Amino acid sequence: MHNHENKARNLKMNGNNCSKSLHTAFEEDINIGMDYPAPRSIEGKCGALLCALNILEKTGNKDKQKEFEKEFIKKFGYSKCIELMTHERRCSDYVGESAKMIDIILNEKI
């Protein structure tokens, strides 16, 4: 099993934006293409959330998107970047946790 969580966190801590960090963590292991959504590009939502929803769609898990977003909000309290940034967590936490949540969903399909 690949450790997408640590890879995504490290990419974020090395200066990548949230969406690119999460996308890059998965792109070598699953066929998700090169494109990913820009952070805050849809209703100001967190780039990690937007990218996670994008990855789920690209991997045939579109039916899991609402569940993922609901769990993200349950875990962090918000979906919008500006709201998330007012709390003590770092963006690398949102990216890492999103990677972990995606891995759980993808492993359920195996």
C-alpha positions in Angstrom: 0.0 0.0 0.0 1.3 3.4 -0.9 1.6 6.2 1.7 -0.3 8.9 -0.1 -0.9 10.7 3.2 2.8 11.4 3.9 3.6 12.1 0.3 0.8 14.7 0.1 1.8 16.3 3.4 5.4 16.6 2.3 4.5 18.1 -1.0 2.4 20.7 0.7 5.2 21.5 3.2 7.6 21.9 0.3 5.6 24.7 -1.2 3.0 23.2 -3.5 -0.6 24.4 -3.2 -3.1 22.0 -1.6 -4.7 20.8 -4.8 -1.4 20.1 -6.5 0.0 18.4 -3.4 -2.9 15.9 -3.2 -3.0 15.3 -7.0 0.7 14.7 -7.2 0.6 12.2 -4.3 -1.8 10.0 -6.4 -0.9 10.7 -10.0 1.9 8.1 -10.2 -0.2 5.3 -8.8 -3.5 5.8 -10.4 -4.5 7.2 -13.8 -6.0 10.6 -13.0 -4.4 12.7 -15.7 -2.5 15.9 -15.3 -5.2 18.4 -14.5 -6.5 19.3 -11.1 -8.7 22.1 -9.8 -7.3 25.4 -8.6 -7.7 26.0 -4.8 -10.7 28.1 -4.0 -11.9 27.9 -7.6 -15.4 26.6 -6.7 -17.2 28.6 -4.0 -13.9 29.3 -2.2 -13.5 25.7 -1.1 -10.3 24.2 0.1 -8.0 22.9 -2.7 -7.6 19.6 -0.9 -11.3 19.1 -0.8 -11.8 20.1 -4.5 -8.9 17.9 -5.6 -10.2 15.0 -3.6 -13.6 15.3 -5.2 -11.9 15.5 -8.6 -9.9 12.3 -7.9 -13.0 10.4 -6.8 -14.7 11.4 -10.0 -11.7 10.3 -12.1 -11.5 7.0 -10.4 -15.1 6.1 -10.9 -16.2 7.0 -7.4 -18.4 10.0 -8.2 -21.1 8.4 -6.0 -18.7 8.9 -3.0 -18.2 12.7 -3.5 -21.0 13.9 -1.3 -20.0 11.4 1.4 -16.4 12.6 1.2 -17.4 16.3 1.5 -19.7 15.6 4.4 -16.9 13.7 6.2 -14.4 16.5 5.4 -16.7 19.1 7.0 -17.4 16.8 10.0 -13.7 16.4 10.6 -12.6 20.0 10.0 -15.8 22.0 10.6 -15.7 23.8 7.3 -15.2 23.4 3.5 -14.0 26.9 2.6 -10.4 27.7 2.6 -10.8 31.1 4.4 -12.7 29.4 7.2 -10.2 26.5 7.5 -7.3 28.9 7.7 -8.6 30.6 10.8 -8.0 27.4 12.9 -4.9 25.9 14.3 -4.5 23.2 11.7 -2.1 23.6 8.9 -3.0 23.1 5.2 -0.7 20.1 5.2 -3.2 18.5 7.7 -6.1 19.0 5.3 -4.1 17.6 2.4 -2.8 14.6 4.4 -6.2 13.7 5.9 -7.8 14.0 2.5 -5.3 11.6 1.0 -6.0 9.1 3.8 -9.7 9.4 3.3 -9.3 8.8 -0.5 -7.2 5.7 0.1 -9.9 4.3 2.3 -12.5 4.8 -0.4 -10.3 3.4 -3.1 -9.4 0.4 -1.0 -13.1 -0.4 -0.4 -13.4 -1.0 -4.1 -10.7 -3.7 -4.2 
